[in-house]
Amino acid sequence: MNHETDIDSENLFLKLQAISSATQEAVVVCQRDVIALLALLRQLEQLHREVRDGVFQESLPDNRQMLYALLRNIESEGGWPYIERMRVRELLTKIIASGEFILDDQLSPKFIDSLGDNFPEW
């Protein structure tokens, strides 16, 4: 590796650390505020989508050597980046399990189970 590449890698590392720190600070500020945390998750998802659909796709390899390097990196560094969405079913199950809500017939566990996986994914 040459000196310029080392500086670029260090600069990228510092920027990624700053993003991580800012995100963690936002989590602390939003703690216990489900609406604020949902807004944070939406922002992170939007940023992910913008990077993925924009400059990432434009930067995809155009030759075998670069494709091989990309695939090796994906394999060795933990796979493809993905932001998982919580399913409504999981959300309702957690709310019910908390025991803090009195359920009527419309939100009973039996009713939720009867819906199967027909909940929309957010």
N, C-alpha and C positions, 0 to 999 in steps of 0.2 A: 504494500500500500504506500502511496506517496503522501507527502506532508499535507497537500491540499485536501485529499480524501479524508485524512485523519481529522482535520479541522472541520470539514463538513459533517462528519459523523458526530463529533463532539457537539457541534452547534445544534444538530438535530436532536441529540440526546437531551440537551438543555431545554430545548423548546418542548419536547415531549414531557419532560419533568414539570415544566411550568404549566402545561395543560392539565396534567394529572393533579398537581397541587391546587390549581384553581377549581377543578371539579370537586376535589375533596373538601375544599373550603366551602363551596356552594352546598354540598351535602350537609355540612355542619350547620350552616345558616338555615337550611330548610328543614332540619331535623324535626320530626313530629308534625310537619305541615304537609299533608299528603298532596294537596293541590300544587304546592311549590315543587315538591319532589317529582310529581308528574310532569310539570313544566320543564324541569331539568332533564328528565328522561326524554321528553319530546325534542328538546334542543339537541341532545346528544345524538338521537336518531337522525335528526335533520342534517347535522354535520356529517355523520357517517354516510348518509345518502348522497350529499353533495360531493364529498371526496370520491366515493365509489363511482358515481355516475358521471363525474366530470374528469378531473385530471388523472385518476387511476385508470379508467378505461382508455383514455387517450395515451397513457404510458405503457399499455400492455406490450409485451415483446413482439417483435416483428421478424425474429429469426430463431432457429432452434437452440442456439447456445443461451440466448437470453431467456427463452421459455424454460429451458432446463434449470437455469439458475433460480428462476422464480419458483418453479415447482419444488426444487430442493429446499428453498427457504421456507415455503409453506409447510413442507413436511417436517423440517427440523425445528421450526420456531412456533409450532402450535396450531397449524391449520389456518383455515380461511376465517377472516374476521366476520363476526355475526353478532347482531344485537337481537337477543331473544325477547319476544314479547310475552307478557303474562297473559294467559287465557282467562276469560271472564269466569269460567268454571273454577279455576284455581283460586281466583280472587274471592269468589263467593264461598268456596270451601274454607278458606282461611278465616273469613269473617265469621262464618258459622262456628268454626272450631274455637274461636276466641271466647265464645259464650257471652259476649257483651251485648248481643242483639236478641231481642225477642222475635221469634220468627212466626209469621202467619203461614197459612197454607200455601201461599204463592212462593215462599222462599224456603220451604221445608227441604231437608236433605233428600227426601224421597222425590220431591218435585224436581230438584236439580239433577238427580241421577236419571230421572225419566227423560230429560232433555238430551242425554248423551253428549256428543261432541258438536252439537248444533249451535254452540255459542260462536259469535263472530270473534276473530282474533284481532286484537287492537294493535 
